[in-house]
Amino acid sequence: MSRYYYDLCNRHRGKAVEITTRDGRKHRGIIRNVDQRRVFIQPLGGGRRIGGFGYGFYGYGPYGYRPGFGYGVALGAIATLALLPWFWI
Amino acid sequence: MQPTYMNCIAELGVGGAHPGGLKLTKEVLKKEKIVASTKLLDAGCGTGQTAAYIANKYGCQVTALDYNTVVLEKAKARFRSMKLPVHVHAKRGNIEDLDFADNSFHIVLSESVLGFTDADKSISECSRILKEPGTLLAIEMVLEDSISDVDNLSEITHFYGIPHLKTTEEWINMYRNAGFKHIQVDKYKPNLESHNLENSPDFSLSDEIDDQLFDVLRKHHYYMKKYDNILGFRIFYCNK
């Protein structure tokens, strides 16, 4: 497992992030959970649609999307993780 | 529940849901003279983060008002759970038609609230309930003056539920018309750099959250970036 991203994802639990995986896909969403192998992302934009408004989601990987849970991204597949810039009005 | 921006903030229970968050609130309040006898109204208190901070820091007489009952209940729960040195009076009310007598408060604080209302009405209500001297502190979104050829603001005004996006000049004129004599304006620029943990909100998501709310979050994030150069933020210090 990737200890580095496990710790980082745990620290950013509840934060809106952008994760880029080694295959070049970008995943934008809120970190809901982390286990030994995966980080679970709540995609911004729900889970019903793929692509569309603003930026796209290119599929939900091998772990699928479940409401209230998000979808899993393998920790070992993460290339970069950054907080999404955010402010409220 | 309608999946509006305001309902999204209310359902997610976001604290400090205004430009600058609690950090800016602290800076704004630091410039004011607030003592134990100061009567302060937090108009549009949301989940009560600011009102609780003020009660704790200044021990003054704080009234926290909001129209949205979902956030108001969260504010009440917050006040109950904290060991605040003074009681915060939480009350439901409409800032366009306030249920307070004339000359009731020394300070009215309004954090990204007036712009979502009929501002002529709400500013004149703030003026009415303020003592003389009295101060209205308002953090508001503005249309940057330099932009003249914006033809499609309706997607923002519609999404956020803003009746009319105002320039800084327009705001100042409205404050003047409502009887405020001295108006000082400070500019606030949000820090959009990545890894800025301080401004990064904490989402505590329950399992029951409606998926539609994540659509709202996504659109908000998209508009923030799209209109970064067109929308600005100001702090208005208005003295009666």
HADDOCK unambig.tbl for C-alpha pairs under 7 A between the chains (distance, minus, plus):
assign (segid A and resid 14 and name CA) (segid B and resid 202 and name CA) 5.16 0.50 0.50
assign (segid A and resid 14 and name CA) (segid B and resid 203 and name CA) 4.66 0.50 0.50
assign (segid A and resid 14 and name CA) (segid B and resid 204 and name CA) 5.89 0.50 0.50
assign (segid A and resid 15 and name CA) (segid B and resid 200 and name CA) 6.75 0.50 0.50
assign (segid A and resid 15 and name CA) (segid B and resid 201 and name CA) 6.31 0.50 0.50
assign (segid A and resid 15 and name CA) (segid B and resid 202 and name CA) 5.38 0.50 0.50
assign (segid A and resid 15 and name CA) (segid B and resid 203 and name CA) 6.17 0.50 0.50
assign (segid A and resid 44 and name CA) (segid B and resid 214 and name CA) 4.84 0.50 0.50
assign (segid A and resid 44 and name CA) (segid B and resid 215 and name CA) 6.07 0.50 0.50
assign (segid A and resid 44 and name CA) (segid B and resid 217 and name CA) 6.23 0.50 0.50
assign (segid A and resid 44 and name CA) (segid B and resid 218 and name CA) 4.90 0.50 0.50
assign (segid A and resid 45 and name CA) (segid B and resid 214 and name CA) 4.61 0.50 0.50
assign (segid A and resid 45 and name CA) (segid B and resid 215 and name CA) 3.76 0.50 0.50
assign (segid A and resid 45 and name CA) (segid B and resid 218 and name CA) 5.42 0.50 0.50
assign (segid A and resid 46 and name CA) (segid B and resid 211 and name CA) 4.76 0.50 0.50
assign (segid A and resid 46 and name CA) (segid B and resid 212 and name CA) 6.31 0.50 0.50
assign (segid A and resid 46 and name CA) (segid B and resid 214 and name CA) 5.09 0.50 0.50
assign (segid A and resid 46 and name CA) (segid B and resid 215 and name CA) 5.88 0.50 0.50
assign (segid A and resid 54 and name CA) (segid B and resid 222 and name CA) 6.24 0.50 0.50
assign (segid A and resid 68 and name CA) (segid B and resid 207 and name CA) 4.31 0.50 0.50
assign (segid A and resid 68 and name CA) (segid B and resid 208 and name CA) 6.54 0.50 0.50
assign (segid A and resid 82 and name CA) (segid B and resid 194 and name CA) 6.43 0.50 0.50
assign (segid A and resid 82 and name CA) (segid B and resid 195 and name CA) 6.35 0.50 0.50
assign (segid A and resid 83 and name CA) (segid B and resid 194 and name CA) 5.53 0.50 0.50
assign (segid A and resid 83 and name CA) (segid B and resid 195 and name CA) 5.26 0.50 0.50
assign (segid A and resid 84 and name CA) (segid B and resid 194 and name CA) 6.16 0.50 0.50
assign (segid A and resid 85 and name CA) (segid B and resid 192 and name CA) 4.95 0.50 0.50
assign (segid A and resid 85 and name CA) (segid B and resid 193 and name CA) 6.03 0.50 0.50
assign (segid A and resid 85 and name CA) (segid B and resid 194 and name CA) 5.39 0.50 0.50
assign (segid A and resid 86 and name CA) (segid B and resid 192 and name CA) 6.55 0.50 0.50
assign (segid A and resid 86 and name CA) (segid B and resid 199 and name CA) 6.88 0.50 0.50
assign (segid A and resid 86 and name CA) (segid B and resid 200 and name CA) 5.93 0.50 0.50
assign (segid A and resid 86 and name CA) (segid B and resid 221 and name CA) 6.94 0.50 0.50
assign (segid A and resid 87 and name CA) (segid B and resid 19 and name CA) 6.21 0.50 0.50
assign (segid A and resid 87 and name CA) (segid B and resid 199 and name CA) 6.71 0.50 0.50
assign (segid A and resid 88 and name CA) (segid B and resid 17 and name CA) 5.17 0.50 0.50
assign (segid A and resid 88 and name CA) (segid B and resid 18 and name CA) 4.93 0.50 0.50
assign (segid A and resid 88 and name CA) (segid B and resid 19 and name CA) 5.51 0.50 0.50
assign (segid A and resid 89 and name CA) (segid B and resid 17 and name CA) 6.57 0.50 0.50
assign (segid A and resid 89 and name CA) (segid B and resid 18 and name CA) 4.60 0.50 0.50
assign (segid A and resid 89 and name CA) (segid B and resid 19 and name CA) 5.17 0.50 0.50
assign (segid A and resid 89 and name CA) (segid B and resid 112 and name CA) 6.33 0.50 0.50
